[in-house]
Amino acid sequence: MDLNLKARVALITGSGRGLGYAAAAALGREGVRIVVTDIDAAAVQRACAQLAEQGVQTIGVPADVCNEQQVETLARRAIDAFGKVDILVNNAGFTRDKYLTKMPTQDWDAVVDTILKGTYLCTKAVLPSMIEQRWGRVINISSRAHWGNPGQTNYSAAKAGLIGFTRSLALEQGKYNITANAIAPGLIETDLVKSLPTYERLRKTALEKNPIPRLGLPQDVANAIVFLASDCAGFITGDVLHVTGGRYAS
Ligand SMILES: NC(=O)c1ccc[n+]([C@@H]2O[C@H](COP(=O)([O-])OP(=O)(O)OC[C@H]3O[C@@H](n4cnc5c(N)ncnc54)[C@H](O)[C@@H]3O)[C@@H](O)[C@H]2O)c1
């Protein structure tokens, strides 16, 4: 199977750590040049240094995906450095869990804005480069929570909205040979997840309910990203790939 990724350039939001970083390392191993971007400037610097040690060519650009001006600068700097953006991974996101009756509006706004507005701004900023080349891959990191999770009305709504965005984008951009797909991970053992006060409970439930009885690893999601970014996935668009060990809505 020829992934044919060597000449590609990927911009990955939230790639200072966690799943975004794992995706950067996995694509980097295939020869992809990486634009590392994150709201956390120190994490950008750290990630670029670690990737450079692995022989990956990168530029690091700190940016808040919700800030239109910063996103425009990010896209411009990516194109100045590498001439194009072929692959966009909209990965930046986080949870602010509370039952709706107790949810502060700022928690609703922060989660929905980062996931939806961030994806809208980043995709809009890099699409002209993809259209010009008649080749592109937009990969949106949704979540198993798109089916609903108690305490996550904000996060579930945003992750489900991301799937609607993905399907519409696929319909709009297919004629330019640009695919748009979503990945819906289940519980993945990132540092963030391991630091949650609820980690042990989440882990126990996942082990009980996952048909494949283990937690997901960042590499499991990174593998799916590499596949969807490759030429091998050129006829797959508007789809949702679940990386959940077989666990769906429950
Ligand atoms: N880890 C899981 O179990 C899991 C499961 C399903 C979905 N996801 C999704 O995967 C993505 C990555 O999750 P993770 O576990 O790696 O989390 P993480 O917190 O380790 O990484 C997310 C990164 O996004 C960055 N970020 C946050 N807000 C930003 C903004 N406004 N602009 C730019 N960068 C920003 C953070 O600084 C952080 O480095 C998220 O969208 C998350 O919702 C994670």
The ligand as an SDF file (V2000), in Angstrom:
LIG
                    3D

 44 48  0  0  0  0  0  0  0  0999 V2000
   -8.1580   11.8950   24.5390 N   0  0  0  0  0  0  0  0  0  0  0  0
   -9.3690   11.3850   24.3220 C   0  0  0  0  0  0  0  0  0  0  0  0
   -9.7940   10.4220   24.9650 O   0  0  0  0  0  0  0  0  0  0  0  0
  -10.2250   11.9740   23.2330 C   0  0  0  0  0  0  0  0  0  0  0  0
  -11.3770   11.2670   22.8490 C   0  0  0  0  0  0  0  0  0  0  0  0
  -12.1890   11.7820   21.8410 C   0  0  0  0  0  0  0  0  0  0  0  0
  -11.8620   12.9880   21.2310 C   0  0  0  0  0  0  0  0  0  0  0  0
  -10.7460   13.6550   21.6230 N   0  0  0  0  0  0  0  0  0  0  0  0
  -10.4380   14.9250   20.9420 C   0  0  0  0  0  0  0  0  0  0  0  0
   -9.1260   14.8900   20.4540 O   0  0  0  0  0  0  0  0  0  0  0  0
   -8.5800   16.2070   20.4570 C   0  0  0  0  0  0  0  0  0  0  0  0
   -7.2430   16.2130   21.1820 C   0  0  0  0  0  0  0  0  0  0  0  0
   -7.4400   15.7530   22.5030 O   0  0  0  0  0  0  0  0  0  0  0  0
   -6.2260   15.3850   23.5040 P   0  0  0  0  0  0  0  0  0  0  0  0
   -6.7100   14.3170   24.4040 O   0  0  0  0  0  0  0  0  0  0  0  0
   -5.0010   15.1930   22.7230 O   0  0  0  0  0  0  0  0  0  0  0  0
   -6.1760   16.7460   24.3590 O   0  0  0  0  0  0  0  0  0  0  0  0
   -4.9100   17.6270   24.8310 P   0  0  0  0  0  0  0  0  0  0  0  0
   -5.4480   18.6030   25.8220 O   0  0  0  0  0  0  0  0  0  0  0  0
   -3.7750   16.7460   25.2330 O   0  0  0  0  0  0  0  0  0  0  0  0
   -4.5020   18.3970   23.4900 O   0  0  0  0  0  0  0  0  0  0  0  0
   -5.2900   19.4180   22.9560 C   0  0  0  0  0  0  0  0  0  0  0  0
   -4.3920   20.5660   22.5500 C   0  0  0  0  0  0  0  0  0  0  0  0
   -5.2380   21.5830   21.9840 O   0  0  0  0  0  0  0  0  0  0  0  0
   -4.7330   22.8310   22.4020 C   0  0  0  0  0  0  0  0  0  0  0  0
   -5.7810   23.8580   22.3410 N   0  0  0  0  0  0  0  0  0  0  0  0
   -6.8250   24.0200   23.1670 C   0  0  0  0  0  0  0  0  0  0  0  0
   -7.5270   25.1020   22.8020 N   0  0  0  0  0  0  0  0  0  0  0  0
   -6.9150   25.6520   21.7220 C   0  0  0  0  0  0  0  0  0  0  0  0
   -7.1580   26.7830   20.9070 C   0  0  0  0  0  0  0  0  0  0  0  0
   -8.1860   27.6030   21.1510 N   0  0  0  0  0  0  0  0  0  0  0  0
   -6.3230   27.0260   19.8730 N   0  0  0  0  0  0  0  0  0  0  0  0
   -5.2660   26.2210   19.6360 C   0  0  0  0  0  0  0  0  0  0  0  0
   -4.9720   25.1350   20.3890 N   0  0  0  0  0  0  0  0  0  0  0  0
   -5.7900   24.8500   21.4190 C   0  0  0  0  0  0  0  0  0  0  0  0
   -4.2400   22.6020   23.8310 C   0  0  0  0  0  0  0  0  0  0  0  0
   -3.3090   23.6020   24.2320 O   0  0  0  0  0  0  0  0  0  0  0  0
   -3.6370   21.2000   23.7240 C   0  0  0  0  0  0  0  0  0  0  0  0
   -2.2490   21.2510   23.4500 O   0  0  0  0  0  0  0  0  0  0  0  0
   -9.6340   17.1050   21.0790 C   0  0  0  0  0  0  0  0  0  0  0  0
  -10.4030   17.7280   20.0690 O   0  0  0  0  0  0  0  0  0  0  0  0
  -10.4950   16.1280   21.8650 C   0  0  0  0  0  0  0  0  0  0  0  0
  -11.7920   16.6070   22.0290 O   0  0  0  0  0  0  0  0  0  0  0  0
   -9.9140   13.1910   22.6130 C   0  0  0  0  0  0  0  0  0  0  0  0
  1  2  1  0
  2  3  2  0
  2  4  1  0
  4  5  1  0
  4 44  2  0
  5  6  2  0
  6  7  1  0
  7  8  2  0
  8  9  1  0
  8 44  1  0
  9 10  1  0
  9 42  1  0
 10 11  1  0
 11 12  1  0
 11 40  1  0
 12 13  1  0
 13 14  1  0
 14 15  2  0
 14 16  1  0
 14 17  1  0
 17 18  1  0
 18 19  2  0
 18 20  1  0
 18 21  1  0
 21 22  1  0
 22 23  1  0
 23 24  1  0
 23 38  1  0
 24 25  1  0
 25 26  1  0
 25 36  1  0
 26 27  1  0
 26 35  1  0
 27 28  2  0
 28 29  1  0
 29 30  1  0
 29 35  2  0
 30 31  1  0
 30 32  2  0
 32 33  1  0
 33 34  2  0
 34 35  1  0
 36 37  1  0
 36 38  1  0
 38 39  1  0
 40 41  1  0
 40 42  1  0
 42 43  1  0
M  CHG  2   8   1  16  -1
M  END
$$$$
